[in-house]
Amino acid sequence: MVGLIERFGDAGLTVRVALAVSASARAAEVDEALDGHVAESRVLQMSLSGRRNGVAPRRFSRRWARIVARNAVVRGWVRTGSPERRAWLLAKFDPWIRRRATRADLIVAADPAATRASELAATHNDGAARLGADDAALDAVLAQFTAMVPLQRLLRSGLSRTSAQEVVAAWEYVAAHPMAPRLRELAGKGLPIARTLRRAHAFDAGESVARAALGLDLPSAELAALRVELVTNQIAAGGYPAEALASSVRGLLEYADRALRAGDLRTGTDLTLHSIDAALHRELHADVLESPLVADPVGFLAPLRESLTFRALRAPSGSMAGVLTASPAPSPASPTTSPATSSGRSSGGPDRATAPTVDQRSTRVPGSRAPHRVLVVPGDYPHFTQGIISALAEEPDLEVRVLSLREPGVLRRYQRGMLVMDRLSDAVGRDFPEPAQADSDLLNWADTIFVDWCDNAALWVTLHAPATARIVVRVHSLEAISHQPHMIDWSRVAEVIFVGDHVRRLLENAVPELAAVPGRHVVPNEMRLERFGLPKRPGAERTLAMVGWAQRVKDPLWTLDVLSQLRATDPRWRLLLIGRDFNARAHAGAMAYREEFRERAAADDVRDGLVYVDYTTDLPEVLRDAGFVISASRRESFGVGAVEGAASAAVPVVRDWPIYASYSGARSIFPAEWVVERPEEAVERILAFADPERWAMEGAAARGHVVKNFDWSVVEPQFRTVLLGE
């Protein structure tokens, strides 16, 4: 038996053994004989109490008498019957068998005496395979299970219980035997298997699975999705197959368009999500040195913008109803949607939500000036609005409330897939679920809705806000290379605030629908800069600082090159790295960058010059030690850290942010003499102000510039005018 169990273990199966041994045998002796080869062993024991739902029959009742008689017969058969009958009776009256058999994939009779017992166990599970130990088909069945187990484990829990090598070997067997009874379903799961491997950063394995799956006889739409997955995997691994990306996305969106015409919005949504995962992958655009989207927004986005589905996603509400060839029907509500939020409503036109009622508005004294109601929706990075909310709340003529869509424990259709499907429903004039009553009341209460970040929050608000509300959206930098700006009904938006002119220019090129927005403004971030005017400490004149450094997009490696060159001239130079360390979990490119940074930071030429300062709520105090502040970022919307450093009278050195260099990103915000392209230029600028007197003068000038142009006292009137209207 042990040899048979070892074969099952080699196939990756979890083995449980039921034994019909003598009543005097002990479970410990059985476990010792099996020598730890099984997950569980059981010496079968009959349960003859006749209990139902834990209740025994009433003594001397008719049922009690029948059970007593039955038990006498059963015990007699167990004592005198054949091994086969004895095993069958033990299996019949031990509830352990039923519980384990219902979860089994394979039920095996270890010897002929166990055949009837295995047949009985199989009656509890129609899906389980049942064989004997000597069955000629056992080898083939075990080979199938050897392939099934790693793939099922991957789909359930990623690579935590299997390895990429095991998955690839298993998939090769499935691809060679796609019609085997137990493998047919798995043969159709090449796409989720490849995607799971990619998300686990097993890129070679993911590519192997995707390529093998493309050779199977699968539906054409699934093959199109596999081609996009293959390209996505290559991008995630650091490549850029430009032609394959464009052609595969075009091919997949043809199927999304067919689904849209047929009214199958769920399929259209799924295929759209596959497309944007590839085309707008962060490894192509987010924290690299060059983005094809930024370099050529019109050409790069052509495969998306040519699609009927993407035309619907950016069209005004209800304007694409004519594309449907099937009779309209409500899109299904999400299973996570509560009954209060799942009633469909008509989307389309200005009457998409009712105007606020008197009860929804606060009571006002007749003849008094009504306060302007502002609802702030912070988006995915709420700390950017904390200062603005505080400032608005102090205004006597404003009434301010906050709606956090990421509030824990509140069910909302805020996930990406739900939002895309609701946006498609909105565009084609179908019903889609309304928000919960509390959210609806807040939206109806507001005169102005300010959405910070053009992310899922902006998409959600433009779907659900009433026509009476004035919507203002603020755009930073990440959204310009994300999908949400391409899916918003911009005719619903009154004003857009860009924190940098380069972001405005890029988005206006990438999203022509922004032309429908009456007001498009560049307004700096909210910053309280006066508080940074603290005196410097001794040694600051030889100290650089980076604020919020530990991200690939901030590119601290670039600054280490600067530090290395400075320390070659004077070992007193040091670098303050202010903020949290790298995230322990990130995408593959970011993790590789983290390791590269740590290796470089340990080198002799920079190691002793690094000072790590954890996240602080008192940045002005920390910056008293900084004589120079560096922005080495690859991409920024504004450069808050550099401005705060300059406000402390540190001399600013700003890299010409590579992704936005063609849009004059850094140069459109900061004086030209602050901006450098290469580490060598940064070193030249720093050494030019190494003299204490020149350093102090330049630091004071930098502080004067940023306080004059970017302090909230200066920015607030601009922001207020845009937010509230003239």
Legacy VTK file of the C-alpha trace (Angstrom):
# vtk DataFile Version 3.0
C-alpha trace
ASCII
DATASET POLYDATA
POINTS 726 float
0.000 0.000 0.000
2.832 2.392 0.817
4.165 2.112 -2.739
0.727 2.964 -4.129
0.431 5.965 -1.823
3.870 7.200 -2.895
2.677 7.142 -6.518
-0.301 9.313 -5.551
2.003 11.723 -3.732
4.279 11.955 -6.765
1.214 12.974 -8.790
0.687 15.875 -6.396
-2.393 14.397 -4.769
-3.281 14.843 -1.126
-3.897 11.310 0.165
-6.364 10.185 2.835
-6.603 6.506 3.756
-9.543 4.585 5.238
-8.567 1.233 6.833
-10.848 -1.647 7.780
-8.485 -3.229 10.322
-9.353 -5.206 13.422
-11.140 -3.358 16.164
-8.167 -3.735 18.475
-5.778 -1.953 16.083
-4.717 1.519 17.116
-4.571 4.549 14.805
-1.031 5.328 15.971
0.186 1.948 14.705
-1.439 2.586 11.338
0.136 6.031 11.075
3.532 4.520 11.839
3.101 1.939 9.104
2.172 4.628 6.583
5.242 6.613 7.728
3.832 10.078 7.187
2.975 9.524 3.504
-0.651 10.567 3.966
-2.440 13.686 5.097
-4.907 11.679 7.175
-5.617 8.067 8.044
-8.749 6.600 9.560
-9.447 3.233 11.152
-13.116 2.991 10.203
-15.581 2.852 13.050
-19.305 2.361 12.764
-21.711 4.925 14.179
-24.855 2.891 15.004
-26.606 5.303 17.378
-29.335 6.155 14.879
-29.133 9.854 15.749
-30.841 12.346 13.483
-29.588 15.928 13.684
-27.827 14.906 16.889
-30.995 13.543 18.533
-31.142 9.845 19.507
-34.416 7.891 19.031
-36.728 7.727 22.019
-36.083 4.605 24.050
-38.540 1.754 23.386
-40.038 3.615 20.436
-40.696 1.728 17.200
-37.717 3.395 15.518
-35.500 2.583 18.497
-36.516 -1.073 18.248
-35.716 -1.217 14.530
-32.283 0.303 15.159
-31.523 -2.156 17.963
-32.414 -5.065 15.697
-30.418 -3.666 12.796
-27.370 -3.118 14.985
-27.384 -6.691 16.183
-27.416 -7.939 12.591
-24.700 -5.516 11.464
-22.386 -6.396 14.334
-22.863 -10.067 13.584
-21.980 -9.572 9.908
-18.870 -7.570 10.894
-17.731 -10.372 13.187
-18.399 -13.255 10.818
-18.605 -11.750 7.328
-15.994 -11.741 4.587
-13.357 -8.984 4.496
-15.207 -7.395 1.553
-18.535 -7.292 3.437
-16.823 -6.089 6.607
-15.114 -3.192 4.763
-18.411 -2.300 3.065
-20.309 -2.169 6.382
-17.641 -0.086 8.067
-17.707 2.359 5.136
-21.499 2.478 5.161
-21.808 3.337 8.841
-18.780 5.627 9.326
-19.722 9.270 8.507
-16.014 10.087 7.908
-16.241 8.280 4.563
-19.109 10.448 3.376
-17.396 13.694 4.395
-14.121 12.822 2.662
-15.610 11.205 -0.426
-17.657 14.285 -1.316
-14.399 16.280 -1.681
-12.307 13.630 -3.424
-11.076 13.710 -7.014
-10.030 10.050 -7.045
-11.323 7.080 -5.024
-9.134 3.974 -5.168
-9.731 0.466 -3.783
-6.322 -0.610 -2.484
-7.222 -4.311 -2.753
-10.161 -6.459 -3.966
-11.688 -6.534 -0.488
-12.155 -2.761 -0.669
-13.965 -2.734 -4.037
-17.535 -2.613 -2.676
-16.529 -0.012 -0.069
-15.011 2.199 -2.796
-18.188 1.831 -4.869
-20.202 2.947 -1.853
-17.896 5.959 -1.308
-18.216 6.935 -4.960
-22.006 7.256 -4.591
-21.317 10.438 -2.587
-19.407 12.104 -5.441
-20.397 11.687 -9.100
-17.395 13.712 -10.245
-14.732 11.547 -8.657
-12.843 8.919 -10.636
-13.070 5.398 -9.117
-10.452 2.756 -9.853
-8.767 -0.262 -8.354
-5.097 -0.422 -7.472
-4.495 -2.918 -10.301
-6.654 -1.119 -12.842
-4.891 -0.725 -16.215
-6.219 2.843 -16.540
-4.629 4.000 -13.280
-1.381 5.203 -14.888
-3.239 7.364 -17.416
-5.505 8.790 -14.725
-2.533 9.609 -12.494
-0.810 11.357 -15.402
-3.887 13.515 -15.837
-3.971 14.347 -12.148
-0.246 15.153 -12.268
-1.182 17.854 -14.785
-4.383 18.949 -13.074
-3.077 19.503 -9.559
-0.463 22.241 -10.234
-2.837 24.110 -12.538
-5.725 23.960 -10.086
-3.453 25.100 -7.271
-2.199 28.000 -9.385
-5.722 29.140 -10.197
-6.765 28.891 -6.554
-3.781 30.441 -4.798
-1.139 31.551 -7.305
2.335 30.129 -6.902
2.084 29.714 -3.123
1.527 25.923 -3.384
3.226 25.088 -6.664
6.077 26.337 -8.852
6.284 27.902 -12.284
8.232 24.876 -13.564
5.503 22.489 -12.366
2.838 24.640 -13.994
4.645 24.722 -17.344
5.159 20.941 -17.325
1.518 20.394 -16.408
0.336 22.767 -19.120
2.439 21.034 -21.746
0.670 17.773 -20.879
-2.744 19.462 -21.071
-1.894 21.048 -24.421
-0.852 17.608 -25.732
-4.058 15.926 -24.454
-6.724 18.675 -24.602
-9.583 16.218 -25.159
-8.807 13.957 -22.183
-11.948 13.767 -20.027
-10.473 15.498 -16.994
-8.416 18.015 -18.971
-10.977 19.516 -21.347
-11.997 22.236 -18.916
-8.388 23.095 -18.060
-7.487 23.268 -21.751
-9.804 26.264 -21.967
-8.092 28.061 -19.082
-4.858 29.033 -20.792
-5.724 32.725 -20.479
-6.247 32.848 -16.686
-3.268 30.523 -16.152
-0.967 32.756 -18.209
-2.332 35.880 -16.531
-1.811 34.430 -13.052
1.785 33.573 -13.906
2.378 37.100 -15.207
0.981 38.644 -12.048
3.323 36.412 -10.059
6.219 37.775 -12.199
6.822 34.314 -13.731
7.137 35.861 -17.185
8.918 33.028 -19.004
6.365 30.525 -17.735
3.497 32.847 -18.662
4.818 33.213 -22.203
5.223 29.432 -22.556
1.634 28.839 -21.472
0.230 31.569 -23.720
2.113 30.353 -26.794
1.065 26.740 -26.220
-2.556 27.792 -25.695
-2.526 29.667 -29.009
-1.998 26.294 -30.701
-5.216 24.816 -29.285
-8.605 24.698 -30.969
-10.196 27.549 -29.018
-12.878 30.126 -29.871
-11.482 32.973 -31.957
-12.250 35.610 -29.309
-10.299 33.625 -26.729
-7.358 33.328 -29.114
-7.467 37.094 -29.609
-7.390 37.582 -25.833
-4.438 35.182 -25.575
-2.503 37.212 -28.145
-3.064 40.331 -26.044
-2.037 38.437 -22.915
1.179 37.325 -24.608
2.004 40.942 -25.455
1.066 42.104 -21.952
3.408 39.510 -20.480
6.255 40.739 -22.683
5.596 44.347 -21.635
5.458 43.400 -17.945
8.838 41.692 -18.397
10.303 44.949 -19.691
9.818 44.678 -23.452
7.869 46.756 -25.953
6.563 44.728 -28.925
5.060 47.811 -30.573
3.584 46.213 -33.720
2.240 43.182 -31.872
0.670 45.441 -29.246
-1.202 47.532 -31.789
-2.375 44.592 -33.901
-3.418 42.397 -30.974
-5.350 45.192 -29.256
-7.116 46.031 -32.514
-7.991 42.372 -32.991
-9.400 41.952 -29.488
-11.419 45.160 -29.609
-13.165 43.887 -32.756
-14.728 41.243 -30.520
-15.545 43.847 -27.884
-17.338 45.838 -30.594
-19.337 42.769 -31.644
-20.334 42.177 -28.036
-21.373 45.818 -27.680
-23.563 45.696 -30.777
-25.185 42.526 -29.455
-25.859 44.187 -26.127
-23.466 41.866 -24.252
-21.909 44.574 -22.130
-20.258 42.185 -19.684
-18.193 40.549 -22.432
-17.454 43.938 -23.954
-16.210 45.114 -20.568
-13.969 42.083 -20.043
-12.340 42.449 -23.461
-11.892 46.181 -22.932
-10.111 45.567 -19.635
-7.731 43.110 -21.356
-6.973 45.764 -23.961
-6.181 48.579 -21.544
-4.087 46.254 -19.361
-1.797 45.901 -22.368
-1.897 49.318 -24.009
-1.731 51.340 -20.795
0.555 49.054 -18.820
2.601 50.965 -16.265
5.843 49.382 -17.509
5.336 51.324 -20.740
4.360 54.676 -19.293
4.367 55.194 -15.527
7.936 55.341 -14.232
10.118 54.711 -17.244
12.358 57.187 -19.029
10.298 57.353 -22.202
6.616 56.617 -22.836
5.247 55.872 -26.325
1.963 57.414 -25.245
3.604 60.675 -24.240
5.843 60.685 -27.317
2.967 60.164 -29.790
-0.449 60.166 -28.108
-2.427 60.200 -31.345
-0.542 57.363 -32.995
-0.190 55.228 -29.891
-3.845 55.469 -28.905
-5.158 54.865 -32.429
-6.013 51.141 -31.837
-8.187 52.177 -28.902
-9.787 55.249 -30.412
-10.700 53.405 -33.627
-12.792 50.964 -31.598
-16.562 51.349 -31.390
-16.395 50.342 -27.735
-13.975 53.133 -26.882
-16.075 55.595 -28.861
-18.957 54.602 -26.612
-16.845 54.930 -23.473
-16.008 58.548 -24.256
-19.395 59.518 -25.760
-22.026 61.658 -24.019
-24.638 59.823 -22.007
-27.191 57.969 -24.142
-25.698 59.146 -27.444
-24.641 55.644 -28.610
-27.985 53.898 -28.230
-28.139 53.337 -31.989
-25.257 50.872 -31.996
-27.297 48.146 -30.310
-28.649 45.426 -32.574
-30.229 43.514 -29.689
-33.237 44.673 -27.717
-32.167 46.655 -24.644
-32.046 44.868 -21.321
-30.649 45.974 -17.992
-27.034 45.073 -17.366
-26.806 42.628 -14.455
-26.006 44.150 -11.096
-22.878 43.082 -9.320
-23.274 40.308 -6.735
-21.711 42.674 -4.208
-24.349 45.332 -4.802
-26.776 45.641 -1.942
-30.544 45.690 -2.661
-30.585 49.383 -1.871
-28.175 50.107 -4.721
-29.272 47.654 -7.390
-32.369 49.299 -8.803
-31.627 50.325 -12.350
-32.174 53.837 -13.650
-32.212 55.327 -17.062
-28.992 56.884 -18.208
-29.076 59.565 -20.793
-29.452 63.305 -20.985
-29.667 65.983 -18.324
-32.514 64.342 -16.393
-30.379 61.350 -15.443
-30.808 62.184 -11.744
-33.374 64.273 -9.991
-32.643 67.753 -8.692
-32.211 68.227 -4.946
-35.420 68.461 -2.958
-36.100 71.005 -0.241
-35.623 68.309 2.399
-32.191 67.487 1.021
-31.032 71.084 1.367
-30.299 72.696 4.706
-32.752 75.248 6.032
-31.943 78.864 5.194
-33.152 82.080 6.726
-35.308 84.007 4.200
-33.352 86.834 2.622
-29.957 85.501 3.683
-27.226 84.612 1.221
-27.184 80.871 0.623
-23.866 79.154 1.326
-22.346 77.419 -1.663
-22.387 73.657 -1.125
-19.112 71.921 -2.025
-18.794 68.145 -2.017
-15.165 66.974 -2.086
-14.466 63.490 -3.488
-10.793 62.765 -2.710
-10.084 59.905 -5.151
-7.400 57.303 -4.544
-4.870 59.650 -2.879
-6.898 61.525 -0.238
-3.948 63.251 1.468
-3.750 65.658 -1.480
-7.111 67.169 -0.485
-6.692 67.411 3.285
-5.361 70.968 3.231
-7.951 72.072 0.667
-10.800 70.622 2.709
-9.552 72.435 5.827
-9.261 75.705 3.936
-12.706 75.450 2.371
-14.303 74.513 5.697
-13.073 77.821 7.170
-14.879 79.864 4.505
-18.087 81.387 5.947
-19.903 81.347 2.611
-19.190 77.666 1.926
-20.684 74.480 3.258
-18.303 71.549 2.743
-18.845 67.801 2.926
-16.604 64.887 1.942
-17.506 61.652 0.158
-14.794 58.990 0.400
-15.569 56.297 -2.142
-12.941 53.985 -0.645
-14.554 54.033 2.771
-14.119 50.545 4.247
-17.223 48.446 4.752
-19.362 50.387 2.253
-20.389 48.508 -0.881
-20.132 50.613 -4.022
-19.799 49.863 -7.725
-16.389 51.490 -7.629
-14.187 48.704 -8.971
-12.765 49.152 -12.435
-14.810 46.461 -14.177
-18.112 47.657 -12.731
-17.368 51.261 -13.668
-16.489 50.363 -17.256
-19.683 48.310 -17.643
-21.797 51.082 -16.115
-20.153 53.615 -18.428
-20.990 51.470 -21.456
-24.568 51.178 -20.204
-24.664 54.944 -19.764
-23.435 55.577 -23.299
-25.905 53.197 -24.999
-28.877 54.369 -22.943
-29.327 51.317 -20.746
-30.221 51.244 -17.089
-27.443 50.715 -14.600
-27.500 50.532 -10.787
-27.954 53.717 -8.833
-25.709 54.577 -5.901
-26.834 53.962 -2.345
-29.294 56.463 -0.955
-26.730 58.139 1.306
-24.374 58.704 -1.645
-27.226 59.914 -3.818
-28.302 62.393 -1.158
-24.786 63.836 -0.978
-24.541 64.177 -4.763
-27.944 65.861 -4.920
-27.061 68.175 -2.027
-24.015 69.670 -3.748
-23.832 72.790 -5.872
-20.235 71.948 -6.822
-18.564 68.542 -6.738
-14.778 68.709 -6.622
-13.100 65.438 -7.622
-9.393 65.260 -6.939
-7.588 62.923 -9.346
-9.082 61.891 -12.655
-9.326 58.267 -11.551
-12.196 55.922 -10.669
-13.696 58.643 -8.470
-14.102 60.994 -11.443
-15.657 58.219 -13.527
-18.072 57.333 -10.713
-19.096 60.947 -10.081
-19.724 61.759 -13.739
-21.909 58.648 -13.946
-24.032 59.447 -10.905
-24.035 63.207 -10.236
-27.257 65.084 -11.049
-27.330 67.506 -13.931
-27.774 70.349 -11.440
-24.316 69.800 -9.946
-21.265 71.584 -11.257
-18.377 69.080 -11.542
-14.743 70.149 -11.208
-11.990 67.553 -11.768
-8.342 68.028 -10.838
-5.708 66.139 -12.855
-2.216 65.372 -11.584
0.206 63.257 -13.670
-0.542 59.555 -13.273
-4.010 59.921 -14.802
-2.530 61.236 -18.050
-1.166 57.751 -18.702
-4.195 55.897 -17.309
-7.446 54.717 -18.855
-10.000 56.783 -16.930
-9.661 60.054 -18.902
-10.620 58.086 -22.017
-13.866 56.842 -20.426
-15.369 59.987 -18.943
-18.311 61.877 -20.372
-16.488 65.203 -20.432
-19.675 67.052 -21.388
-20.669 66.544 -17.732
-17.617 68.447 -16.437
-17.587 72.214 -15.968
-13.935 72.809 -15.114
-10.679 70.850 -15.210
-7.715 71.853 -13.057
-4.259 70.686 -14.137
-1.453 71.051 -11.635
1.062 71.442 -14.471
0.800 72.887 -17.961
2.660 69.901 -19.458
-0.058 67.567 -18.138
-2.709 69.807 -19.687
-1.021 69.781 -23.079
-0.534 66.020 -23.059
-4.115 65.239 -22.066
-5.568 67.671 -24.578
-3.610 65.818 -27.272
-4.541 62.370 -25.955
-8.191 63.105 -25.112
-9.726 65.491 -27.671
-13.061 65.217 -25.841
-11.587 67.549 -23.219
-12.413 70.349 -25.646
-16.006 69.944 -24.454
-15.027 71.258 -21.017
-15.685 75.026 -20.834
-12.869 75.738 -18.381
-9.365 74.223 -18.394
-6.928 75.774 -15.949
-3.420 75.283 -14.566
-3.384 75.812 -10.801
-0.532 74.638 -8.545
-0.974 72.219 -5.656
-2.035 73.422 -2.224
1.132 74.094 -0.196
1.689 76.101 3.016
5.224 77.319 2.390
5.719 80.085 4.961
6.191 77.485 7.697
9.380 76.198 6.040
11.366 79.358 6.829
13.399 77.901 9.719
17.141 78.613 10.109
19.560 76.028 8.717
21.757 73.934 10.955
25.550 73.728 10.605
26.518 71.286 7.867
23.487 72.005 5.706
25.718 73.651 3.089
27.148 70.189 2.242
23.855 68.281 2.455
21.474 67.295 -0.358
17.903 66.137 0.257
15.328 64.078 -1.619
11.756 64.128 -0.294
9.634 61.013 -0.920
12.510 59.209 -2.582
11.792 55.453 -2.552
10.010 54.917 -5.856
11.367 54.164 -9.283
9.564 57.205 -10.673
11.565 59.396 -8.237
14.797 57.790 -9.555
17.072 57.995 -6.495
19.759 56.145 -8.495
20.198 59.329 -10.524
20.831 61.225 -7.300
23.356 58.627 -6.142
25.364 59.428 -9.271
25.297 63.087 -8.244
26.367 62.238 -4.697
29.202 60.036 -5.933
30.669 62.835 -8.036
30.346 65.337 -5.200
32.028 63.057 -2.657
34.901 62.566 -5.075
35.632 66.276 -4.576
34.756 66.507 -0.872
33.792 63.505 1.329
31.715 65.786 3.560
28.870 65.755 1.047
25.905 63.705 2.190
22.370 62.921 1.030
19.213 62.915 3.168
16.659 60.399 1.873
13.447 61.571 3.514
10.365 59.356 3.570
9.308 55.716 3.657
11.432 52.950 2.173
10.506 51.096 -1.025
7.239 49.191 -0.997
7.806 45.515 -0.238
5.233 44.534 -2.880
5.275 46.153 -6.295
5.361 45.362 -9.995
8.405 43.588 -11.391
10.172 46.662 -12.761
9.853 48.502 -9.454
11.169 45.525 -7.505
14.156 45.171 -9.822
14.858 48.884 -9.432
14.683 48.558 -5.639
17.338 45.852 -5.674
19.522 47.854 -8.053
19.280 50.866 -5.751
20.198 48.875 -2.658
23.220 47.392 -4.379
24.365 50.820 -5.572
23.720 52.432 -2.181
26.046 49.884 -0.548
28.977 50.900 -2.780
31.993 52.541 -1.137
31.684 55.846 -2.974
28.216 56.688 -1.573
27.465 54.400 1.386
28.884 56.633 4.112
27.183 59.703 2.676
23.613 58.394 2.952
21.302 59.412 5.801
17.860 57.767 5.877
15.104 59.808 7.512
11.792 58.000 7.974
8.446 59.552 7.092
7.879 62.669 9.161
4.980 64.968 9.889
7.415 67.819 10.612
9.199 68.250 7.297
10.221 71.897 7.914
12.273 70.770 10.919
13.994 67.983 8.958
14.801 70.323 6.054
16.808 72.554 8.376
19.623 70.066 7.643
19.272 70.376 3.850
21.277 72.902 1.871
20.236 71.585 -1.549
17.048 69.811 -2.632
16.980 67.497 -5.639
14.072 66.420 -7.803
15.436 63.530 -9.872
12.026 62.278 -10.984
11.316 60.677 -14.319
7.782 62.076 -14.232
6.108 64.728 -12.084
2.958 66.775 -12.291
4.393 69.597 -10.211
7.295 68.629 -7.942
5.961 69.327 -4.460
9.093 68.015 -2.721
11.350 70.361 -4.673
9.112 73.337 -3.877
9.020 72.508 -0.170
12.789 72.148 -0.166
13.190 75.501 -1.901
10.807 77.054 0.639
13.263 75.972 3.323
15.965 78.000 1.487
17.638 74.897 0.093
19.085 75.468 -3.367
16.864 73.546 -5.826
18.258 71.192 -8.480
15.500 69.883 -10.720
16.052 67.190 -13.308
14.349 67.856 -16.634
11.778 65.109 -16.032
12.506 62.760 -18.977
8.960 61.597 -19.724
7.779 65.204 -19.982
10.938 66.770 -21.390
9.338 67.240 -24.825
6.504 69.142 -23.092
8.961 71.351 -21.129
7.523 69.877 -17.940
10.028 71.056 -15.313
10.939 74.177 -17.288
7.283 75.294 -17.459
7.117 75.346 -13.638
10.583 76.329 -12.411
13.155 78.930 -13.458
15.356 77.628 -16.271
18.548 77.856 -14.180
17.122 75.327 -11.686
16.668 72.653 -14.359
19.399 70.219 -15.430
19.438 67.190 -17.723
22.360 65.055 -16.531
23.967 64.274 -13.160
27.089 66.143 -14.318
25.030 69.322 -14.795
23.512 68.843 -11.338
27.016 68.610 -9.868
28.046 71.798 -11.677
25.053 73.688 -10.291
25.658 72.432 -6.764
29.377 73.247 -6.791
28.619 76.689 -8.192
26.904 77.443 -4.878
29.263 75.532 -2.589
30.612 78.825 -1.250
28.591 79.565 1.948
27.762 83.127 0.975
26.592 82.272 -2.552
24.705 79.267 -1.183
22.816 81.420 1.327
21.943 84.032 -1.313
20.688 81.457 -3.817
18.682 79.623 -1.139
17.018 82.862 -0.044
16.175 83.689 -3.661
14.673 80.235 -4.202
12.554 80.593 -1.085
11.336 83.989 -2.218
10.386 82.620 -5.630
8.326 79.672 -4.457
6.587 81.559 -1.649
5.680 84.344 -4.044
4.337 82.012 -6.728
3.177 78.820 -5.032
2.156 79.506 -1.428
-1.505 78.783 -0.722
-2.113 82.447 0.056
-1.308 83.135 -3.611
-2.857 80.006 -5.117
-6.074 79.972 -3.067
-7.798 82.834 -4.922
-7.092 81.123 -8.266
-8.328 77.810 -6.945
-11.439 79.326 -5.402
-12.358 81.140 -8.613
-12.106 77.942 -10.653
-13.839 75.796 -8.064
-16.793 78.076 -7.424
-17.028 79.968 -10.696
-16.770 83.690 -11.246
LINES 1 727
726 0 1 2 3 4 5 6 7 8 9 10 11 12 13 14 15 16 17 18 19 20 21 22 23 24 25 26 27 28 29 30 31 32 33 34 35 36 37 38 39 40 41 42 43 44 45 46 47 48 49 50 51 52 53 54 55 56 57 58 59 60 61 62 63 64 65 66 67 68 69 70 71 72 73 74 75 76 77 78 79 80 81 82 83 84 85 86 87 88 89 90 91 92 93 94 95 96 97 98 99 100 101 102 103 104 105 106 107 108 109 110 111 112 113 114 115 116 117 118 119 120 121 122 123 124 125 126 127 128 129 130 131 132 133 134 135 136 137 138 139 140 141 142 143 144 145 146 147 148 149 150 151 152 153 154 155 156 157 158 159 160 161 162 163 164 165 166 167 168 169 170 171 172 173 174 175 176 177 178 179 180 181 182 183 184 185 186 187 188 189 190 191 192 193 194 195 196 197 198 199 200 201 202 203 204 205 206 207 208 209 210 211 212 213 214 215 216 217 218 219 220 221 222 223 224 225 226 227 228 229 230 231 232 233 234 235 236 237 238 239 240 241 242 243 244 245 246 247 248 249 250 251 252 253 254 255 256 257 258 259 260 261 262 263 264 265 266 267 268 269 270 271 272 273 274 275 276 277 278 279 280 281 282 283 284 285 286 287 288 289 290 291 292 293 294 295 296 297 298 299 300 301 302 303 304 305 306 307 308 309 310 311 312 313 314 315 316 317 318 319 320 321 322 323 324 325 326 327 328 329 330 331 332 333 334 335 336 337 338 339 340 341 342 343 344 345 346 347 348 349 350 351 352 353 354 355 356 357 358 359 360 361 362 363 364 365 366 367 368 369 370 371 372 373 374 375 376 377 378 379 380 381 382 383 384 385 386 387 388 389 390 391 392 393 394 395 396 397 398 399 400 401 402 403 404 405 406 407 408 409 410 411 412 413 414 415 416 417 418 419 420 421 422 423 424 425 426 427 428 429 430 431 432 433 434 435 436 437 438 439 440 441 442 443 444 445 446 447 448 449 450 451 452 453 454 455 456 457 458 459 460 461 462 463 464 465 466 467 468 469 470 471 472 473 474 475 476 477 478 479 480 481 482 483 484 485 486 487 488 489 490 491 492 493 494 495 496 497 498 499 500 501 502 503 504 505 506 507 508 509 510 511 512 513 514 515 516 517 518 519 520 521 522 523 524 525 526 527 528 529 530 531 532 533 534 535 536 537 538 539 540 541 542 543 544 545 546 547 548 549 550 551 552 553 554 555 556 557 558 559 560 561 562 563 564 565 566 567 568 569 570 571 572 573 574 575 576 577 578 579 580 581 582 583 584 585 586 587 588 589 590 591 592 593 594 595 596 597 598 599 600 601 602 603 604 605 606 607 608 609 610 611 612 613 614 615 616 617 618 619 620 621 622 623 624 625 626 627 628 629 630 631 632 633 634 635 636 637 638 639 640 641 642 643 644 645 646 647 648 649 650 651 652 653 654 655 656 657 658 659 660 661 662 663 664 665 666 667 668 669 670 671 672 673 674 675 676 677 678 679 680 681 682 683 684 685 686 687 688 689 690 691 692 693 694 695 696 697 698 699 700 701 702 703 704 705 706 707 708 709 710 711 712 713 714 715 716 717 718 719 720 721 722 723 724 725
